[in-house]
Each structure stands twice: as structure tokens, then as C-alpha cells.
Amino acid sequence: PFSADEALAAGFVNSVVEPEDVVPTAQALAETVASKASIAIRTTKAHVAEVLKGDLSRDDARSAVHALQDPEATEARNTYLQSRR
């Protein structure tokens, strides 16, 4: 076993909150995730599942995330989505 601070230092979690802040923090995170495009959520879930099964390396997952965050990719997605309206 390890502490929350050790998990944070090791990169297993993104943040550590006080026990009384767990539910509000989780709700805020859920709202943030829900506000994203459904394709991004499905893709992220698929990548996480692949990493957990060992089918996708952590480096491959990071590369995919960086590609999705690239300004040119964002502009291309936005242009495509605008054309679909």
C-alpha cells in the first residue's frame, strides 16, 4: 500500500483532495468530461481500456493524446464540425 501523496508523486493520480472534497471534485470532473465531444470521450475510454489490457503502451496513449491536442488537429476538427451543422 501507499499513501495518496505517494500515488500523486508517482503519477498514478492527477490530484489529491481532502475527504470532504471528494464528491464535489468528482462531480466537477464529471461535468468537465461530459462537456467534451462524445467522440473524444469514446476514444479516450478505448485507449484507457487498451492500456489496462496491455494492448497499448503508455507512450502510445500519450502520443494519441498529444495528437488530439495539437492546434492543427483542433482546427481541423472544428472546421469539420462546423461543416456538419
Number of C-alpha atoms within 10 A of each C-alpha: 5 6 8 14 13 12 15 13 12 10 10 11 12 9 12 13 10 7 7 8 10 12 11 10 15 11 11 12 12 11 11 10 13 11 10 10 9 11 9 13 14 11 13 15 12 13 21 17 13 15 16 12 10 10 12 15 15 15 10 13 16 12 12 14 15 12 13 14 11 11 11 11 13 13 11 12 13 12 11 11 10 9 8 7 5
